[in-house]
Structures are given as structure tokens and as C-alpha cells.
Amino acid sequence: VQLVESGGGLAQTGGSLRLSCAASGFTFDDYTIGWFRQAPGQEREGVACMRRGDGVTYSPDSMKGRFSISSDSEKNMVYLQMNDLKPEDTAVYYCGADMNLIPDNFWRICELGDFGDWGQGTQVTVSS
């Protein structure tokens, strides 16, 4: 499993960014994929997920409304659209993938960002 994130950078409060993740080394539709973030000294936070097989999406309540996940299975790409950014969104954002053997429980992966594999991350910094 290889996941390579891109698209991070500096944004102003209220601005938008779109992160991309290039996935390879696995059958895209057989994995639950998604995003999580981690700020210095903070716990990992799940941001958004897409369930294996049917593409159903899920986000923790704290992430709903401003973050949305999408994918292009033909290109093996996953995207995270981030709108109305706030300084507290500053973190390293990681793309994750998990075999998720119990698809009905994929929301647990999303809540905790508890993926089996993840990329190197991309830094997002939001200035006030």
C-alpha cells in the first residue's frame, strides 16, 4: 500500500484548500480510504472516510460541513476539499487506507483516523 499526499500549504482563515492522495499497491475499491490529521502534541483526529465497496462517506460531527471527501477510482485518487478554514485546522493531514474487514464499522475508523496504512502527510497551516 502506497499513499502520497499533496496539496497542503498556507491558507488564510476562511480560505479553502484541496488535498490530493495518489493511491497504489492495492485494489482501490477493496479498501476503506480517508483522511485524518494530527497537530503537534495532539491526538490523531479522523476527518473523513469513504467505505470500501460502495463509497458511502462519513465524517465525525466536528468535521461535517467544511470538509468533504471524494475519489476517482479510475485514477486511484482521493481528495479532501477543505472550506472555511480556521487556525485550529492547522495540522499534518494524512491519507489513510484500511482493509476494514467489517464494513459496517467503518465509521469507527473515521472517528479515530485508525487506518492500517497511511502516507507521509502534508502540512496545512491556516493563518489568522
Disulfide bonds with the S-S distance in Angstrom:
Cys21-Cys95 2.13
Cys49-Cys110 2.29
